[in-house]
Amino acid sequence: MTPGQAGSARLNAEQISAVRRVEAAHAAAVVGGSYHCMESEDVFIAYDKPTLLKVIALFREVQPALVITASPSDYMFDHEITSHLAQTACMAATIGNIEIPGLPLLAQVPHLYYADPVQGKDRFGAEVTGSLLVDVTDVMPVKEEMLCHHASQRDWLKVMSGVDEFVLMMKSFSERNGKLIGVRYAEGYRQHLGFSYPQDDLLAAELDGFVYSLPKSRS
Protein backbone atom coordinates (compact mmCIF):
# COMPACT_ATOMS: atom_id res chain seq x y z
CA MET A 1 0.00 0.00 0.00
CA THR A 2 2.88 2.41 0.73
CA PRO A 3 6.55 2.67 -0.19
CA GLY A 4 7.33 3.16 3.49
CA GLN A 5 8.11 6.86 3.34
CA ALA A 6 7.90 7.23 7.13
CA GLY A 7 10.12 4.26 7.87
CA SER A 8 13.49 5.77 8.67
CA ALA A 9 15.11 7.90 11.31
CA ARG A 10 18.10 8.50 9.02
CA LEU A 11 16.79 8.90 5.44
CA ASN A 12 14.17 11.38 4.26
CA ALA A 13 10.82 10.25 2.84
CA GLU A 14 11.96 10.13 -0.79
CA GLN A 15 15.19 8.31 0.01
CA ILE A 16 13.67 5.58 2.20
CA SER A 17 10.80 5.08 -0.29
CA ALA A 18 13.33 4.40 -3.04
CA VAL A 19 15.10 1.86 -0.82
CA ARG A 20 11.88 0.14 0.25
CA ARG A 21 10.59 -0.24 -3.32
CA VAL A 22 13.80 -2.03 -4.33
CA GLU A 23 13.74 -4.24 -1.23
CA ALA A 24 10.12 -5.25 -1.80
CA ALA A 25 10.75 -6.05 -5.47
CA HIS A 26 13.76 -8.19 -4.58
CA ALA A 27 11.77 -10.05 -1.91
CA ALA A 28 8.95 -10.80 -4.35
CA ALA A 29 11.44 -11.95 -6.99
CA VAL A 30 12.70 -14.70 -4.66
CA VAL A 31 9.49 -16.62 -5.39
CA GLY A 32 9.03 -15.36 -8.94
CA GLY A 33 6.53 -12.71 -7.88
CA SER A 34 6.07 -9.08 -8.92
CA TYR A 35 5.74 -6.01 -6.73
CA HIS A 36 3.08 -3.32 -7.08
CA CYS A 37 2.78 -0.27 -4.84
CA MET A 38 -0.40 1.79 -4.44
CA GLU A 39 1.75 4.78 -3.37
CA SER A 40 -0.31 5.69 -0.33
CA GLU A 41 1.62 7.16 2.60
CA ASP A 42 2.47 5.56 5.94
CA VAL A 43 -0.01 6.64 8.65
CA PHE A 44 -2.29 8.20 6.02
CA ILE A 45 -3.74 5.16 4.23
CA ALA A 46 -7.36 6.16 3.62
CA TYR A 47 -10.50 4.18 2.98
CA ASP A 48 -11.73 6.49 0.23
CA LYS A 49 -12.72 6.38 -3.43
CA PRO A 50 -9.31 7.24 -4.95
CA THR A 51 -7.50 4.60 -2.90
CA LEU A 52 -10.17 1.97 -3.49
CA LEU A 53 -10.04 2.58 -7.23
CA LYS A 54 -6.30 1.94 -7.18
CA VAL A 55 -6.77 -1.39 -5.41
CA ILE A 56 -9.68 -2.38 -7.66
CA ALA A 57 -7.55 -1.54 -10.70
CA LEU A 58 -4.70 -3.69 -9.37
CA PHE A 59 -7.04 -6.64 -8.83
CA ARG A 60 -8.42 -6.28 -12.36
CA GLU A 61 -4.88 -6.09 -13.71
CA VAL A 62 -3.52 -9.19 -11.97
CA GLN A 63 -6.82 -11.19 -11.90
CA PRO A 64 -6.23 -13.00 -8.59
CA ALA A 65 -8.04 -16.20 -7.69
CA LEU A 66 -6.88 -15.87 -4.08
CA VAL A 67 -6.06 -12.77 -2.04
CA ILE A 68 -4.19 -12.65 1.28
CA THR A 69 -4.38 -9.37 3.17
CA ALA A 70 -3.68 -7.94 6.60
CA SER A 71 -5.72 -8.81 9.66
CA PRO A 72 -8.84 -6.64 10.15
CA SER A 73 -7.71 -6.19 13.76
CA ASP A 74 -4.05 -5.28 14.28
CA TYR A 75 -1.80 -2.97 16.29
CA MET A 76 -1.76 -0.29 13.58
CA PHE A 77 -4.71 1.30 11.80
CA ASP A 78 -2.85 1.39 8.46
CA HIS A 79 -2.92 -2.42 8.50
CA GLU A 80 -6.62 -2.51 9.34
CA ILE A 81 -7.53 -0.04 6.60
CA THR A 82 -5.50 -2.12 4.13
CA SER A 83 -7.52 -5.15 5.18
CA HIS A 84 -10.82 -3.37 4.54
CA LEU A 85 -9.64 -2.00 1.20
CA ALA A 86 -8.74 -5.50 0.02
CA GLN A 87 -12.05 -6.92 1.24
CA THR A 88 -14.08 -4.35 -0.68
CA ALA A 89 -11.91 -4.52 -3.79
CA CYS A 90 -12.39 -8.29 -4.05
CA MET A 91 -16.09 -7.77 -4.69
CA ALA A 92 -15.92 -4.37 -6.38
CA ALA A 93 -13.53 -5.68 -9.04
CA THR A 94 -16.39 -7.86 -10.34
CA ILE A 95 -18.91 -4.99 -10.66
CA GLY A 96 -19.33 -3.64 -14.18
CA ASN A 97 -20.72 -0.26 -13.16
CA ILE A 98 -17.46 0.53 -11.40
CA GLU A 99 -15.70 1.50 -14.59
CA ILE A 100 -11.94 1.51 -15.04
CA PRO A 101 -11.13 1.84 -18.76
CA GLY A 102 -8.86 -0.78 -20.27
CA LEU A 103 -9.09 -3.30 -17.45
CA PRO A 104 -11.32 -6.42 -17.54
CA LEU A 105 -13.65 -7.32 -14.70
CA LEU A 106 -12.87 -10.20 -12.43
CA ALA A 107 -15.06 -13.14 -13.41
CA GLN A 108 -15.78 -13.94 -9.75
CA VAL A 109 -15.00 -12.72 -6.25
CA PRO A 110 -11.56 -14.06 -5.24
CA HIS A 111 -11.08 -16.26 -2.22
CA LEU A 112 -10.03 -13.89 0.57
CA TYR A 113 -7.82 -14.74 3.55
CA TYR A 114 -6.51 -12.68 6.46
CA ALA A 115 -2.96 -13.24 7.70
CA ASP A 116 -2.24 -13.26 11.41
CA PRO A 117 -1.78 -9.84 13.02
CA VAL A 118 1.70 -8.89 14.21
CA GLN A 119 2.66 -11.10 17.18
CA GLY A 120 -0.72 -12.81 16.90
CA LYS A 121 -2.48 -10.10 18.93
CA ASP A 122 -5.43 -7.84 18.19
CA ARG A 123 -5.58 -4.14 19.14
CA PHE A 124 -6.44 -5.09 22.75
CA GLY A 125 -3.57 -7.54 23.09
CA ALA A 126 -5.90 -10.53 22.92
CA GLU A 127 -4.43 -13.57 21.19
CA VAL A 128 -5.57 -14.25 17.63
CA THR A 129 -5.00 -17.72 16.20
CA GLY A 130 -5.70 -18.52 12.58
CA SER A 131 -8.38 -21.08 11.87
CA LEU A 132 -6.18 -22.39 9.05
CA LEU A 133 -2.57 -23.20 9.82
CA VAL A 134 -0.14 -23.84 6.97
CA ASP A 135 2.94 -25.97 7.60
CA VAL A 136 5.83 -23.87 6.22
CA THR A 137 8.66 -25.89 7.78
CA ASP A 138 10.14 -26.98 4.46
CA VAL A 139 10.12 -23.46 2.99
CA MET A 140 11.33 -21.55 6.05
CA PRO A 141 14.71 -20.81 4.37
CA VAL A 142 12.83 -19.13 1.51
CA LYS A 143 10.66 -17.17 3.93
CA GLU A 144 13.77 -16.05 5.81
CA GLU A 145 15.52 -15.02 2.58
CA MET A 146 12.52 -12.92 1.54
CA LEU A 147 12.33 -11.20 4.92
CA CYS A 148 16.05 -10.43 4.92
CA HIS A 149 15.62 -8.41 1.73
CA HIS A 150 13.68 -5.88 3.85
CA ALA A 151 16.88 -4.78 5.60
CA SER A 152 15.75 -1.18 6.15
CA GLN A 153 12.74 -2.46 8.07
CA ARG A 154 15.09 -3.89 10.69
CA ASP A 155 16.70 -0.48 11.21
CA TRP A 156 13.29 1.15 11.60
CA LEU A 157 11.94 -1.47 14.02
CA LYS A 158 14.96 -0.97 16.27
CA VAL A 159 14.08 2.72 16.54
CA MET A 160 10.28 2.47 16.75
CA SER A 161 9.63 -0.81 18.58
CA GLY A 162 12.90 -1.83 20.16
CA VAL A 163 12.98 -4.94 17.97
CA ASP A 164 16.33 -5.95 16.53
CA GLU A 165 16.31 -9.52 15.23
CA PHE A 166 13.11 -9.45 13.20
CA VAL A 167 13.99 -12.77 11.55
CA LEU A 168 14.17 -14.43 14.98
CA MET A 169 10.85 -12.79 15.90
CA MET A 170 9.27 -14.18 12.74
CA LYS A 171 10.63 -17.67 13.45
CA SER A 172 9.51 -17.54 17.07
CA PHE A 173 5.94 -16.70 16.06
CA SER A 174 6.00 -19.38 13.37
CA GLU A 175 7.11 -21.87 16.03
CA ARG A 176 4.16 -20.86 18.21
CA ASN A 177 1.80 -21.69 15.38
CA GLY A 178 3.70 -24.84 14.52
CA LYS A 179 3.24 -26.26 18.01
CA LEU A 180 -0.53 -26.07 17.54
CA ILE A 181 -0.38 -28.63 14.72
CA GLY A 182 2.73 -30.62 15.65
CA VAL A 183 5.17 -29.16 13.10
CA ARG A 184 8.16 -26.86 13.50
CA TYR A 185 6.87 -23.77 11.69
CA ALA A 186 3.41 -22.66 10.56
CA GLU A 187 1.55 -19.58 9.32
CA GLY A 188 -2.00 -18.76 10.40
CA TYR A 189 -4.85 -17.53 8.21
CA ARG A 190 -8.59 -16.88 8.49
CA GLN A 191 -10.91 -17.05 5.49
CA HIS A 192 -13.49 -14.36 4.78
CA LEU A 193 -16.76 -16.27 4.60
CA GLY A 194 -19.28 -13.45 4.40
CA PHE A 195 -22.21 -13.41 1.98
CA SER A 196 -21.23 -13.52 -1.73
CA TYR A 197 -17.62 -14.51 -1.01
CA PRO A 198 -16.44 -18.04 -1.96
CA GLN A 199 -17.19 -20.63 0.70
CA ASP A 200 -14.85 -23.41 -0.40
CA ASP A 201 -11.29 -23.40 0.91
CA LEU A 202 -9.02 -22.76 -2.07
CA LEU A 203 -5.95 -22.37 0.14
CA ALA A 204 -6.34 -25.89 1.47
CA ALA A 205 -7.05 -27.23 -2.00
CA GLU A 206 -3.90 -25.65 -3.45
CA LEU A 207 -1.70 -26.66 -0.52
CA ASP A 208 -3.12 -30.13 -0.05
CA GLY A 209 -1.51 -31.86 2.91
CA PHE A 210 0.02 -28.69 4.37
CA VAL A 211 -3.12 -26.99 5.76
CA TYR A 212 -4.65 -27.82 9.14
CA SER A 213 -8.04 -26.54 10.35
CA LEU A 214 -8.62 -25.20 13.86
CA PRO A 215 -11.74 -23.73 15.49
CA LYS A 216 -12.44 -20.26 14.10
CA SER A 217 -11.33 -17.17 16.04
CA ARG A 218 -13.79 -14.30 16.44
CA SER A 219 -11.20 -11.52 16.67
C-alpha positions as CSV (number, residue, x, y, z in Angstrom):
1,M,0.0,0.0,0.0
2,T,2.9,2.4,0.7
3,P,6.6,2.7,-0.2
4,G,7.3,3.2,3.5
5,Q,8.1,6.9,3.3
6,A,7.9,7.2,7.1
7,G,10.1,4.3,7.9
8,S,13.5,5.8,8.7
9,A,15.1,7.9,11.3
10,R,18.1,8.5,9.0
11,L,16.8,8.9,5.4
12,N,14.2,11.4,4.3
13,A,10.8,10.2,2.8
14,E,12.0,10.1,-0.8
15,Q,15.2,8.3,0.0
16,I,13.7,5.6,2.2
17,S,10.8,5.1,-0.3
18,A,13.3,4.4,-3.0
19,V,15.1,1.9,-0.8
20,R,11.9,0.1,0.2
21,R,10.6,-0.2,-3.3
22,V,13.8,-2.0,-4.3
23,E,13.7,-4.2,-1.2
24,A,10.1,-5.3,-1.8
25,A,10.7,-6.0,-5.5
26,H,13.8,-8.2,-4.6
27,A,11.8,-10.0,-1.9
28,A,9.0,-10.8,-4.3
29,A,11.4,-11.9,-7.0
30,V,12.7,-14.7,-4.7
31,V,9.5,-16.6,-5.4
32,G,9.0,-15.4,-8.9
33,G,6.5,-12.7,-7.9
34,S,6.1,-9.1,-8.9
35,Y,5.7,-6.0,-6.7
36,H,3.1,-3.3,-7.1
37,C,2.8,-0.3,-4.8
38,M,-0.4,1.8,-4.4
39,E,1.8,4.8,-3.4
40,S,-0.3,5.7,-0.3
41,E,1.6,7.2,2.6
42,D,2.5,5.6,5.9
43,V,0.0,6.6,8.7
44,F,-2.3,8.2,6.0
45,I,-3.7,5.2,4.2
46,A,-7.4,6.2,3.6
47,Y,-10.5,4.2,3.0
48,D,-11.7,6.5,0.2
49,K,-12.7,6.4,-3.4
50,P,-9.3,7.2,-5.0
51,T,-7.5,4.6,-2.9
52,L,-10.2,2.0,-3.5
53,L,-10.0,2.6,-7.2
54,K,-6.3,1.9,-7.2
55,V,-6.8,-1.4,-5.4
56,I,-9.7,-2.4,-7.7
57,A,-7.5,-1.5,-10.7
58,L,-4.7,-3.7,-9.4
59,F,-7.0,-6.6,-8.8
60,R,-8.4,-6.3,-12.4
61,E,-4.9,-6.1,-13.7
62,V,-3.5,-9.2,-12.0
63,Q,-6.8,-11.2,-11.9
64,P,-6.2,-13.0,-8.6
65,A,-8.0,-16.2,-7.7
66,L,-6.9,-15.9,-4.1
67,V,-6.1,-12.8,-2.0
68,I,-4.2,-12.7,1.3
69,T,-4.4,-9.4,3.2
70,A,-3.7,-7.9,6.6
71,S,-5.7,-8.8,9.7
72,P,-8.8,-6.6,10.2
73,S,-7.7,-6.2,13.8
74,D,-4.1,-5.3,14.3
75,Y,-1.8,-3.0,16.3
76,M,-1.8,-0.3,13.6
77,F,-4.7,1.3,11.8
78,D,-2.9,1.4,8.5
79,H,-2.9,-2.4,8.5
80,E,-6.6,-2.5,9.3
81,I,-7.5,0.0,6.6
82,T,-5.5,-2.1,4.1
83,S,-7.5,-5.2,5.2
84,H,-10.8,-3.4,4.5
85,L,-9.6,-2.0,1.2
86,A,-8.7,-5.5,0.0
87,Q,-12.1,-6.9,1.2
88,T,-14.1,-4.3,-0.7
89,A,-11.9,-4.5,-3.8
90,C,-12.4,-8.3,-4.1
91,M,-16.1,-7.8,-4.7
92,A,-15.9,-4.4,-6.4
93,A,-13.5,-5.7,-9.0
94,T,-16.4,-7.9,-10.3
95,I,-18.9,-5.0,-10.7
96,G,-19.3,-3.6,-14.2
97,N,-20.7,-0.3,-13.2
98,I,-17.5,0.5,-11.4
99,E,-15.7,1.5,-14.6
100,I,-11.9,1.5,-15.0
101,P,-11.1,1.8,-18.8
102,G,-8.9,-0.8,-20.3
103,L,-9.1,-3.3,-17.5
104,P,-11.3,-6.4,-17.5
105,L,-13.7,-7.3,-14.7
106,L,-12.9,-10.2,-12.4
107,A,-15.1,-13.1,-13.4
108,Q,-15.8,-13.9,-9.8
109,V,-15.0,-12.7,-6.3
110,P,-11.6,-14.1,-5.2
111,H,-11.1,-16.3,-2.2
112,L,-10.0,-13.9,0.6
113,Y,-7.8,-14.7,3.6
114,Y,-6.5,-12.7,6.5
115,A,-3.0,-13.2,7.7
116,D,-2.2,-13.3,11.4
117,P,-1.8,-9.8,13.0
118,V,1.7,-8.9,14.2
119,Q,2.7,-11.1,17.2
120,G,-0.7,-12.8,16.9
121,K,-2.5,-10.1,18.9
122,D,-5.4,-7.8,18.2
123,R,-5.6,-4.1,19.1
124,F,-6.4,-5.1,22.8
125,G,-3.6,-7.5,23.1
126,A,-5.9,-10.5,22.9
127,E,-4.4,-13.6,21.2
128,V,-5.6,-14.3,17.6
129,T,-5.0,-17.7,16.2
130,G,-5.7,-18.5,12.6
131,S,-8.4,-21.1,11.9
132,L,-6.2,-22.4,9.0
133,L,-2.6,-23.2,9.8
134,V,-0.1,-23.8,7.0
135,D,2.9,-26.0,7.6
136,V,5.8,-23.9,6.2
137,T,8.7,-25.9,7.8
138,D,10.1,-27.0,4.5
139,V,10.1,-23.5,3.0
140,M,11.3,-21.5,6.0
141,P,14.7,-20.8,4.4
142,V,12.8,-19.1,1.5
143,K,10.7,-17.2,3.9
144,E,13.8,-16.0,5.8
145,E,15.5,-15.0,2.6
146,M,12.5,-12.9,1.5
147,L,12.3,-11.2,4.9
148,C,16.1,-10.4,4.9
149,H,15.6,-8.4,1.7
150,H,13.7,-5.9,3.9
151,A,16.9,-4.8,5.6
152,S,15.8,-1.2,6.2
153,Q,12.7,-2.5,8.1
154,R,15.1,-3.9,10.7
155,D,16.7,-0.5,11.2
156,W,13.3,1.1,11.6
157,L,11.9,-1.5,14.0
158,K,15.0,-1.0,16.3
159,V,14.1,2.7,16.5
160,M,10.3,2.5,16.8
161,S,9.6,-0.8,18.6
162,G,12.9,-1.8,20.2
163,V,13.0,-4.9,18.0
164,D,16.3,-6.0,16.5
165,E,16.3,-9.5,15.2
166,F,13.1,-9.5,13.2
167,V,14.0,-12.8,11.6
168,L,14.2,-14.4,15.0
169,M,10.9,-12.8,15.9
170,M,9.3,-14.2,12.7
171,K,10.6,-17.7,13.5
172,S,9.5,-17.5,17.1
173,F,5.9,-16.7,16.1
174,S,6.0,-19.4,13.4
175,E,7.1,-21.9,16.0
176,R,4.2,-20.9,18.2
177,N,1.8,-21.7,15.4
178,G,3.7,-24.8,14.5
179,K,3.2,-26.3,18.0
180,L,-0.5,-26.1,17.5
181,I,-0.4,-28.6,14.7
182,G,2.7,-30.6,15.6
183,V,5.2,-29.2,13.1
184,R,8.2,-26.9,13.5
185,Y,6.9,-23.8,11.7
186,A,3.4,-22.7,10.6
187,E,1.6,-19.6,9.3
188,G,-2.0,-18.8,10.4
189,Y,-4.9,-17.5,8.2
190,R,-8.6,-16.9,8.5
191,Q,-10.9,-17.1,5.5
192,H,-13.5,-14.4,4.8
193,L,-16.8,-16.3,4.6
194,G,-19.3,-13.5,4.4
195,F,-22.2,-13.4,2.0
196,S,-21.2,-13.5,-1.7
197,Y,-17.6,-14.5,-1.0
198,P,-16.4,-18.0,-2.0
199,Q,-17.2,-20.6,0.7
200,D,-14.9,-23.4,-0.4
201,D,-11.3,-23.4,0.9
202,L,-9.0,-22.8,-2.1
203,L,-5.9,-22.4,0.1
204,A,-6.3,-25.9,1.5
205,A,-7.0,-27.2,-2.0
206,E,-3.9,-25.7,-3.5
207,L,-1.7,-26.7,-0.5
208,D,-3.1,-30.1,0.0
209,G,-1.5,-31.9,2.9
210,F,0.0,-28.7,4.4
211,V,-3.1,-27.0,5.8
212,Y,-4.6,-27.8,9.1
213,S,-8.0,-26.5,10.4
214,L,-8.6,-25.2,13.9
215,P,-11.7,-23.7,15.5
216,K,-12.4,-20.3,14.1
217,S,-11.3,-17.2,16.0
218,R,-13.8,-14.3,16.4
219,S,-11.2,-11.5,16.7
